[in-house]
Amino acid sequence: MEKAKVYFTDFRTQLDVSLGVKLQRLCRKAGIESIDFTEKFTAVKMHFGELGNFSYLRPNYVKAVTDLIRELGGKPFLTDCNTLYPGSRKNALDHLYNAEVNGFNSVTTGCYVIIADGLKGTDDVTLPVPGGVYCREAYVGRALHDADILISLSHFKGHEMTGFGGAIKNVGMGGGSRAGKMQQHNDGKPAVDPELCRGCRKCARECGSDAISYENGKAVISQELCKGCGRCIGACAFDAIKPQQDSALKALCCKMAEYTAAICYGKPCFHISLIMDVSPNCDCHGENDAPILPNIGMLASFDPVALDQACADLCLAAEPVRNSQLGDHLATPGWHHHHDHFLDSNPNVLWKETLEHGEAIGLGTRNYELIRM
């Protein structure tokens, strides 16, 4: 496979050029204008940040992208799917409020927010996974699938499980409905914490496989009947229902790549990543630690594997921030140096497996040409 083109620019600007304009120029240079946006619904897949987290992308960058899409004739909307875990983005109403509080609205971004998998994370479509090894089908937020064009706009940062979060995690994990996130994150099925259960029976009404019964007024999920769709998790207002077993990290990394392949298959896709405020953990947390690396730059490509590989390589070549989780670890006497910033920040992660599997199933290539602008 020939080298993929990944376009890069740093955060330096002239007095008369804003970073938003520079981002638009980067997208044009990377070939976004080759996509026919005319009257096309264009999903801008991003992460709005959990309430209390300050490291997510500023809305200003989002508006630069949506303004460009609209200039090219497209009809952009911002989108993400609800979370599997309890928090401020568990259902569409809380998710929309979260986005509004964090600054994402029609004025600041130039378009509206649509939660792709609906009110309770159950509005999804089932897609085949091209080349799937771990997943034959993917459960994807309906609005994301219904869009004519997909633009991923990712905050490239560290992650406590997958090493980093970039384009593949933004699209693959972020684009999965609750059932999709269940499939990626968990090999098991949900269970009820009887201490938290109030016996309200909402979960049973949502269950599509009659797997929920009640004993002494508390819900019990039959592991034989349960299909693992996760609808009960979204229905419970008391966070009494949770997944039981995390997937092995390698399986998780590979499933994310497969979900990205399913979501991107058959439609024009363009991917943008900003390496800035590189927190050690995901923006899904209600807080964020100091950046582990300096702000590096903005990148764009049609190839999500090449883009993530380029971002990772730039990060690995950067000087760690001393007053950070990574800096603290590297300064610890006797620390086992992995010579890998992601592993030295979170020693139990895997990340190369995502890119290797993405390449193996034809999602993209790790072989790229970095074109500096």
Salt bridges, closest charged atoms under 4 A:
ASP10 OD1 - LYS22 NZ 2.99
GLU33 OE2 - ARG28 NH1 2.51
ASP36 OD2 - LYS40 NZ 3.72
GLU39 OE1 - LYS75 NZ 4.00
GLU50 OE1 - ARG89 NE 2.85
ASP67 OD2 - LYS63 NZ 2.90
ASP67 OD1 - ARG70 NH1 3.94
GLU71 OE2 - ARG28 NH2 2.70
ASP80 OD1 - LYS45 NZ 2.92
ASP80 OD2 - ARG89 NH1 3.61
ASP123 OD1 - ARG142 NE 2.65
GLU160 OE2 - HIS285 NE2 2.66
ASP187 OD1 - LYS255 NZ 3.21
GLU206 OE2 - LYS120 NZ 3.03
ASP239 OD1 - LYS90 NZ 2.86
GLU258 OE2 - HIS357 NE2 2.79
ASP283 OD2 - HIS155 ND1 2.72
GLU287 OE2 - HIS285 ND1 3.61
ASP344 OD1 - HIS338 ND1 3.09
GLU356 OE2 - ARG366 NH1 3.92
GLU359 OE1 - ARG366 NH2 2.83
